[in-house]
Amino acid sequence: MAAPSSSSTCSGVMERCIRERVPPLLTDLYQFTMAYAYWRAGRHDEHAVFELFFRDNPFGGGFSLFAGVHDCLLFLRSFRFADEDVEFLRSVMPPDTDPAFFQFLRCLDCSGVTLHSVPEGTVVFARVPLMEVAGPLAVVQLLETSLLCLVNYASLVCTNAARFRLAAGPKRKLLEMGLRRAQGPDGGLTASRYTHIGGFDLTSNVQAGFLFGIPVAGTMAHSYVTSFTSLEEVWPQTLSAVNGDHNPVDIISLTKGWLSRVCDLLGAEPGKIHEGELAAFLSYAIAYPQNFLPVIDSYSVGCSGILNFCAVALVLCELGYRPVGVRLDSGDLCKQSLDVHRVFRLCSEQFSIPAFDSLIIVGTNNISEESLAEVNSKENAISVVGVGTHLVTCTKQPSLGCVYKLVEVRGRPRMKVSEDPEKSTVPGRKAVYRLIDPEGHPFLDVVCLAVESPPEAGLPLSCYPLGCNHTALSVTPARVTCLRQEVFSKGQVTQPLCSTAETRAKVQRSLQTLHPRHKRLQKPDSYTVALSQKLHNMVKEIQKGSSNNTNFLLAN
């Protein structure tokens, strides 16, 4: 396992990484054509407000985790167009674009932008405005695609990781190993970072360890095992003891002796043992005697793999080293782990080797949330679970579906009124409050107009749950918290940037407050998100006014 990078190193590297990964051209072309149209009409400096939210909790679950805020802040801080950016835009935008617009772009930055956001790592729910982006209309329009790109996958994969953690239980270690299955290098790095924040303990991704300080882990693959065919390929064939005796020991002869004793103990047939597998184990153990954790199912776990491992591990123990354990990558992981653990216990008792009592068993085999929950429900001896494809690709749901919608221009509320009620937006600048019950569990998020007084603990509040046919609900919170805070203003980040470890701890604290009925993996209770009475009334008035204005052409 490698040591995490220092926080100062990570911060500087991440700032450079953001500028390279998310330059201002990483957006959709229509953002520039809209910005041009605003500029041409003289509206580009009008004050506008956008909100970012998602419409449904992912994976059929009851919650999500909000992630990606850190990168959004670094993106805003470094947002500006280089000469080559502007020249490229000149080549792809319509030829009748006024050349003065490109000079306008060259001078743009986010000094006039203010961002209010739910803190990274917070448990959040569908329809809650998670970010409010306010500033000059052309600028905040240009930010849309990049901000969505930074939070959509980060929040989705972080939530997926949290669900895997819930399925695994609090004690079992989880290893993320999905880089080779990820959607490209950036997807792999983002997955490693946010699955760690969501609850995974380790990653196989070395670059993620370097950039984000995540503990890295890994030993060998089947290809290493199958590359050996005989003991003649083992070199060197000696190993010195830990106690300082520099006289190398003939490890081949010592291993053969222990292998014979293990076979006698287990009643195994020596003729079924694969010599190439033994050679691979020996070669690796000589290279890393303190980090010996081989995969033991390249041929047969019971007839070869576990026998070869025990022989080599017993040699290491005799020389004063501590082997780590084994990895299982096929078959019935629960049953095999119990069989392997039984062998460890027998060796510990028969040969008086206490180190065998602490050997770990790593299980990897196309693990999904469902199979992990099944593992957790059965008797097994698996210490660590490695997860790849189903974690990083989010196979149950490929996108969170965050959207970025205009809610105010020039101080006047704006609303999208859709034939599909789910796609209608809630107008106006807002504040968002989380209501807490006497047991400390959040039970309702209420969205209010920004000018309203906040709800008060101990006082009844009338509100309108979204999707409940305009039926009012009266609630009395034991405690009230404001969900959003200002995090960016006048070109500067206004809150301390949290490290990956700090955000990870915040996730666990946030999840612990959530009532079990809302974090059930299957059929969770719906969490209530509601509008205040004043905001509900404003929505009704705007909807009524919109329907009355549909015939304006005929009226004129």
C-alpha positions in Angstrom: 0.0 0.0 0.0 1.3 3.4 -0.9 1.3 6.5 1.4 -1.2 9.2 0.5 0.2 12.4 -1.1 0.4 15.6 1.0 -2.6 17.9 0.9 -0.6 20.9 -0.4 0.7 18.8 -3.3 -2.7 17.5 -4.1 -4.2 21.0 -4.1 -1.7 22.4 -6.6 -1.9 19.4 -8.8 -5.7 19.5 -8.8 -5.8 23.1 -9.7 -3.6 22.5 -12.8 -5.6 19.4 -13.5 -8.9 21.3 -13.7 -7.5 23.9 -16.1 -6.4 21.0 -18.4 -9.5 18.9 -18.0 -12.2 21.6 -18.0 -11.1 24.5 -20.2 -13.8 27.1 -21.1 -14.2 25.4 -24.5 -15.5 22.2 -22.8 -19.1 23.2 -23.4 -21.8 23.0 -26.1 -21.6 25.3 -29.1 -25.1 26.7 -28.5 -23.9 28.3 -25.3 -21.7 30.6 -27.4 -24.4 31.3 -30.0 -26.8 32.2 -27.2 -24.2 34.4 -25.5 -23.6 36.1 -28.8 -27.3 36.8 -29.2 -27.5 38.2 -25.7 -24.5 40.4 -26.4 -25.9 41.5 -29.8 -29.1 42.6 -28.1 -27.2 44.4 -25.3 -28.5 42.0 -22.6 -25.2 40.2 -21.8 -24.7 42.1 -18.5 -28.3 41.7 -17.2 -28.2 40.0 -13.8 -29.5 36.4 -14.1 -29.9 33.4 -11.8 -29.7 29.8 -12.7 -30.3 26.7 -10.5 -28.9 23.2 -10.7 -31.0 20.2 -9.6 -32.0 16.7 -10.6 -35.5 15.3 -11.0 -35.3 11.8 -9.6 -33.2 10.0 -7.0 -30.8 7.6 -8.7 -30.9 3.8 -8.7 -34.5 3.7 -7.5 -33.2 4.8 -4.1 -34.3 7.3 -1.6 -31.3 9.7 -1.7 -28.3 11.0 -3.5 -24.9 12.5 -2.5 -23.9 15.8 -3.9 -20.4 15.8 -5.3 -18.2 17.8 -7.7 -18.5 21.2 -5.9 -14.7 21.3 -5.3 -14.0 21.0 -9.0 -16.7 23.6 -9.9 -15.0 26.1 -7.6 -11.6 25.5 -9.2 -13.2 25.8 -12.6 -14.9 29.1 -11.8 -11.7 30.5 -10.4 -9.7 29.7 -13.5 -12.4 30.5 -16.1 -11.0 32.7 -18.9 -10.5 32.4 -22.6 -7.0 32.2 -24.1 -6.2 33.7 -27.5 -6.2 30.2 -29.2 -9.7 29.5 -27.7 -11.1 32.7 -29.2 -9.5 32.0 -32.6 -11.0 28.6 -32.7 -14.4 30.0 -31.8 -14.0 32.5 -34.6 -13.5 29.5 -37.0 -16.6 27.5 -35.9 -19.2 30.2 -35.2 -21.4 31.5 -38.0 -19.4 33.8 -40.4 -21.7 36.8 -39.8 -20.7 36.9 -36.1 -19.6 40.4 -35.2 -15.8 40.3 -34.6 -16.2 42.6 -31.6 -17.9 39.6 -29.8 -14.6 37.7 -29.8 -12.9 40.6 -28.1 -15.7 40.5 -25.5 -15.0 36.8 -24.9 -11.3 37.4 -24.5 -12.0 39.7 -21.5 -14.5 37.4 -19.7 -14.0 35.8 -16.3 -16.1 34.9 -13.3 -15.4 38.0 -11.2 -19.1 38.9 -11.4 -20.4 35.4 -10.6 -21.8 34.3 -7.2 -22.3 30.7 -6.4 -24.4 29.4 -3.5 -24.3 25.6 -3.0 -25.1 22.7 -0.9 -21.8 21.5 0.6 -20.0 18.7 -1.1 -20.7 15.3 0.4 -24.2 16.2 1.7 -27.2 13.8 1.4 -29.6 15.5 -1.1 -32.9 14.7 -2.7 -34.7 15.2 -6.0 -36.1 18.6 -7.0 -34.0 20.5 -4.4 -32.0 23.4 -5.9 -28.5 22.3 -5.1 -26.6 25.3 -6.7 -27.6 28.8 -7.4 -25.4 30.5 -10.0 -25.9 34.3 -10.3 -24.2 36.9 -12.4 -24.1 38.5 -15.9 -26.5 36.7 -18.2 -23.9 35.8 -20.9 -21.4 34.5 -18.4 -23.7 32.3 -16.3 -25.2 30.9 -19.5 -21.7 29.9 -20.7 -21.1 28.0 -17.4 -24.0 25.6 -17.8 -22.6 22.6 -19.6 -19.3 22.6 -17.7 -20.9 22.8 -14.3 -23.3 20.0 -15.2 -20.5 17.9 -16.5 -18.6 18.3 -13.2 -21.4 17.4 -10.9 -23.5 14.8 -12.8 -21.2 11.8 -12.9 -19.4 12.8 -9.6 -22.7 12.7 -7.7 -23.9 9.6 -9.4 -20.8 7.5 -8.8 -20.5 8.8 -5.3 -24.1 7.8 -4.6 -23.4 4.4 -6.1 -20.4 3.9 -3.9 -22.5 4.8 -0.8 -25.1 2.2 -1.8 -22.3 -0.4 -2.1 -21.1 0.6 1.3 -24.6 0.2 2.7 -24.8 -3.3 1.1 -21.5 -4.3 2.4 -22.0 -3.1 6.0 -19.7 -0.9 8.0 -16.9 -3.3 8.8 -15.9 -4.9 5.5 -13.3 -3.1 3.5 -14.1 -2.1 -0.1 -11.6 -1.8 -2.9 -12.4 0.2 -6.1 -10.7 -1.5 -9.0 -12.7 -0.2 -12.0 -10.1 1.8 -14.0 -9.9 -0.6 -16.9 -13.7 -0.6 -17.2 -14.2 3.1 -16.8 -15.4 5.5 -19.6 -12.0 6.8 -20.4 -9.1 8.1 -18.3 -11.0 11.1 -16.9 -13.9 8.8 -16.0 -11.6 6.4 -14.3 -10.0 9.2 -12.2 -13.3 10.7 -11.3 -14.7 7.3 -10.3 -11.7 6.5 -8.0 -12.0 9.8 -6.3 -15.7 9.9 -5.7 -16.1 6.2 -4.9 -13.6 6.8 -2.1 -15.6 9.8 -0.9 -18.8 7.7 -1.1 -17.3 5.0 1.2 -14.7 2.9 -0.5 -11.5 2.4 1.5 -8.9 1.7 -1.2 -8.3 2.1 -5.0 -6.2 0.2 -7.5 -5.7 3.4 -9.4 -2.2 4.7 -8.8 -2.8 8.2 -10.3 -5.8 8.6 -8.1 -3.6 7.9 -5.1 -1.1 10.5 -6.3 -3.7 13.2 -7.0 -6.2 12.7 -4.2 -4.3 10.9 -1.4 -6.4 7.7 -1.6 -4.7 4.6 -0.2 -3.8 2.3 -3.1 -3.7 -1.5 -3.1 -3.0 -4.5 -5.4 -0.7 -7.4 -5.9 -1.0 -9.8 -8.8 -3.3 -10.9 -11.7 -4.0 -14.3 -13.2 -1.6 -13.5 -16.0 1.3 -13.4 -13.6 0.4 -16.8 -12.2 -0.1 -18.4 -15.6 3.2 -17.0 -17.0 5.1 -19.6 -14.9 5.3 -23.3 -15.7 8.0 -24.8 -13.4 10.1 -24.1 -10.3 13.1 -23.7 -12.5 11.8 -20.2 -13.4 12.0 -19.0 -9.9 15.0 -16.7 -9.4 16.6 -16.0 -7.1 15.9 -19.2 -5.2 16.9 -17.9 -1.9 15.6 -15.5 0.8 17.1 -14.1 3.9 15.3 -14.1 7.3 14.0 -11.0 8.8 16.1 -11.4 12.0 19.2 -10.1 10.3 20.7 -13.4 9.4 22.3 -12.7 6.0 22.7 -16.3 5.1 20.2 -16.9 2.4 17.8 -19.8 2.8 17.1 -22.3 0.0 13.4 -21.3 -0.3 12.6 -24.0 -2.9 13.6 -26.9 -0.7 11.9 -25.2 2.4 8.7 -24.8 0.4 8.6 -28.4 -0.8 8.9 -29.5 2.8 6.1 -27.3 4.0 3.9 -28.3 1.0 4.3 -32.0 1.9 3.2 -31.2 5.5 0.2 -29.2 4.3 -0.9 -32.0 1.9 -0.7 -34.5 4.8 -2.7 -32.2 7.0 -5.5 -31.7 4.5 -5.4 -35.1 2.9 -4.6 -33.5 -0.5 -3.3 -35.2 -3.6 0.2 -33.8 -4.5 -0.3 -34.9 -8.1 -3.0 -32.2 -8.6 -0.9 -29.3 -7.5 0.1 -27.0 -10.3 3.9 -26.4 -10.3 3.7 -23.2 -12.3 1.3 -21.7 -9.8 3.7 -22.6 -7.0 6.6 -21.0 -8.9 4.6 -17.8 -9.4 3.8 -17.6 -5.7 7.4 -18.2 -4.7 8.7 -15.7 -7.2 6.3 -13.0 -5.9 7.0 -13.9 -2.3 10.7 -13.5 -2.8 10.1 -10.1 -4.4 7.6 -8.9 -1.8 7.8 -11.1 1.3 5.8 -8.6 3.4 3.1 -8.1 0.8 2.2 -11.6 -0.2 -1.4 -11.7 -1.4 -1.8 -13.9 -4.5 -4.9 -14.8 -6.5 -5.4 -18.5 -5.8 -8.1 -19.6 -8.4 -6.0 -19.6 -11.6 -6.4 -23.4 -11.6 -8.2 -24.9 -8.6 -8.6 -23.3 -5.3 -9.0 -26.5 -3.3 -6.6 -28.8 -5.2 -3.8 -26.4 -5.9 -4.2 -22.7 -5.0 -4.7 -22.9 -1.3 -2.1 -25.6 -0.9 0.6 -23.6 -2.7 -0.3 -20.4 -0.8 -0.1 -22.2 2.6 3.3 -23.7 1.7 4.8 -20.4 0.6 3.1 -18.5 3.5 4.5 -20.9 6.1 8.0 -20.4 4.7 7.6 -16.7 5.0 6.4 -17.1 8.6 9.3 -19.3 9.4 11.7 -16.6 8.1 9.9 -13.9 10.2 7.7 -12.3 7.5 3.9 -11.8 7.6 2.0 -12.9 4.6 -1.2 -10.8 3.9 -3.8 -13.2 2.5 -5.4 -14.4 -0.7 -7.7 -13.3 -3.4 -10.7 -15.3 -4.8 -12.0 -14.2 -8.2 -14.4 -16.9 -9.3 -17.0 -19.4 -8.1 -19.1 -19.2 -4.9 -17.1 -16.6 -3.0 -18.9 -17.2 0.3 -18.4 -21.0 0.3 -14.8 -20.8 -0.9 -13.9 -18.2 1.7 -15.2 -20.4 4.4 -13.2 -23.4 3.1 -10.1 -21.2 2.8 -10.6 -19.8 6.3 -10.9 -23.4 7.7 -7.5 -24.3 6.1 -6.0 -21.2 7.7 -7.3 -22.2 11.1 -6.0 -25.8 10.7 -2.5 -24.6 9.7 -2.5 -22.1 12.6 -3.4 -24.8 15.1 -1.3 -27.7 13.7 1.8 -25.7 13.0 1.5 -23.1 15.8 1.6 -20.2 13.4 -0.6 -17.4 14.9 -0.1 -15.2 11.8 -2.4 -17.5 9.9 -5.3 -16.3 12.2 -5.0 -12.8 10.7 -4.7 -13.6 7.0 -7.3 -11.8 5.0 -9.5 -13.0 2.1 -10.3 -10.6 -0.8 -13.3 -11.4 -2.9 -13.6 -10.1 -6.5 -15.9 -11.5 -9.2 -18.0 -9.0 -11.1 -19.5 -7.8 -7.9 -22.8 -5.8 -8.1 -24.8 -4.1 -5.4 -27.2 -7.1 -5.4 -24.4 -9.7 -5.2 -22.7 -7.8 -2.5 -25.9 -7.6 -0.4 -26.2 -11.4 -0.9 -22.6 -11.9 0.3 -23.4 -9.8 3.3 -26.5 -11.9 4.1 -24.6 -15.2 4.0 -22.0 -16.7 6.3 -18.6 -16.0 4.8 -15.0 -15.1 5.7 -14.4 -12.3 3.2 -12.4 -9.4 4.6 -12.2 -7.2 1.6 -14.4 -6.9 -1.5 -13.1 -5.5 -4.8 -15.6 -3.9 -7.1 -15.0 -2.7 -10.7 -17.5 -2.6 -13.6 -20.8 -2.2 -11.8 -19.4 0.5 -9.5 -17.6 2.9 -12.0 -20.0 2.4 -14.9 -23.1 2.7 -12.7 -24.8 0.0 -14.8 -28.1 0.4 -13.0 -28.4 4.0 -14.1 -25.9 5.7 -16.4 -26.8 9.3 -15.7 -28.1 11.4 -12.8 -29.8 13.8 -15.1 -28.9 17.1 -13.4 -30.3 20.2 -15.2 -29.5 23.9 -15.1 -32.5 26.2 -15.4 -33.0 29.9 -15.5 -35.1 31.2 -12.5 -34.6 35.0 -12.6 -33.6 37.8 -14.9 -33.3 41.5 -13.9 -34.8 40.6 -10.6 -37.9 39.1 -12.2 -38.8 35.4 -11.7 -38.7 33.1 -14.7 -40.4 29.8 -15.1 -40.5 27.0 -17.7 -44.1 25.9 -18.0 -44.2 22.5 -19.6 -46.9 20.2 -20.8 -45.0 17.6 -18.8 -45.4 18.8 -15.1 -42.1 17.0 -14.2 -40.3 19.4 -16.5 -41.8 22.6 -15.2 -39.4 24.7 -13.1 -39.9 26.6 -9.9 -39.2 30.3 -10.4 -37.4 33.0 -8.4 -34.4 33.2 -6.1 -34.7 30.8 -3.2 -33.4 29.5 0.1 -33.5 25.9 1.0 -33.9 24.6 4.6 -33.7 21.1 6.0 -36.1 20.3 8.8 -34.9 17.9 11.5 -37.1 15.7 13.8 -36.6 15.3 17.6 -34.4 12.2 16.9 -32.0 14.1 14.7 -33.2 12.7 11.4 -34.0 15.1 8.5 -37.6 14.6 7.4 -38.4 17.4 5.0 -36.6 20.0 2.8 -38.5 23.1 2.2 -37.8 25.5 -0.6 -38.7 29.2 0.2 -38.3 32.5 -1.6 -35.0 34.1 -0.7 -36.8 37.1 0.8 -38.8 35.0 3.3 -38.0 34.6 6.9 -36.5 31.1 7.6 -38.6 28.4 9.3 -38.1 28.3 13.1 -37.6 25.3 15.3 -40.7 24.5 17.4 -43.1 26.5 15.3 -45.6 25.0 12.8 -44.9 25.5 9.1 -47.4 25.2 6.3 -45.9 23.9 3.1 -46.8 22.2 -0.2 -45.0 18.9 -1.0 -44.0 18.6 -4.6 -46.1 16.1 -6.6 -49.0 16.0 -4.1 -51.7 17.9 -6.0 -51.4 21.2 -4.2 -52.3 19.7 -0.8 -50.9 21.7 2.2 -48.9 20.0 4.9 -48.3 21.4 8.4 -45.0 20.3 10.1 -43.2 21.4 13.2 -39.4 20.9 13.1 -37.3 20.3 16.2 -34.3 21.9 14.4 -33.8 23.8 11.1 -30.6 24.1 9.0 -29.9 26.2 5.9 -28.7 23.8 3.2 -26.9 26.3 0.9 -24.0 28.6 1.6 -22.1 31.1 -0.5 -19.0 29.4 -1.8 -17.8 31.7 -4.6 -17.9 35.5 -5.1 -16.0 38.2 -6.8 -13.7 35.7 -8.5 -12.7 34.0 -5.2 -13.6 30.8 -3.4 -15.2 32.0 -0.1 -15.2 28.7 1.9 -12.2 26.5 2.7 -11.8 23.7 0.2 -12.1 20.3 1.8 -9.6 17.5 1.2 -10.9 14.2 -0.2 -10.6 12.7 3.3 -12.6 15.5 4.9 -15.4 15.2 2.3 -15.4 11.4 2.8 -15.9 11.9 6.6 -18.7 14.4 5.9 -20.5 11.9 3.7 -20.5 9.3 6.5 -21.8 11.8 9.0 -24.5 13.0 6.6 -25.6 9.4 5.9 -25.7 8.5 9.6 -28.3 11.2 10.2 -30.6 9.8 7.5 -33.5 7.7 8.8 -33.1 4.0 7.8 -36.4 4.0 5.9 -34.9 6.6 3.5 -31.6 4.8 2.9 -33.1 1.3 2.3 -31.6 -0.1 -0.9 -34.9 -1.6 -1.9 -38.2 0.3 -1.8 -37.2 3.2 0.4 -39.7 5.6 1.7 -39.9 8.8 -0.3 -38.4 11.9 1.3 -40.6 15.0 1.2 -39.5 18.1 -0.6 -41.9 21.0 -0.3 -42.5 24.6 -1.4 -43.3 27.3 1.1 -46.8 28.9 1.0 -45.5 32.1 -0.6 -43.4 30.2 -3.3 -46.4 27.9 -4.0 -48.6 30.9 -4.5 -46.1 32.6 -6.8 -45.9 29.4 -9.0 -49.7 29.3 -9.3 -49.8 33.0 -10.3 -47.1 32.6 -13.0 -48.8 29.5 -14.3 -52.1 31.4 -14.5 -50.5 34.4 -16.2 -48.8 32.1 -18.7 -52.1 30.6 -19.8 -53.7 34.0 -20.1 -50.9 35.3 -22.4 -51.0 32.5 -25.0 -53.1 34.6 -27.4 -51.1 37.8 -27.4 -50.7 37.8 -31.2 -54.4 37.8 -31.7 -54.9 40.4 -29.0 -52.5 42.8 -30.9 
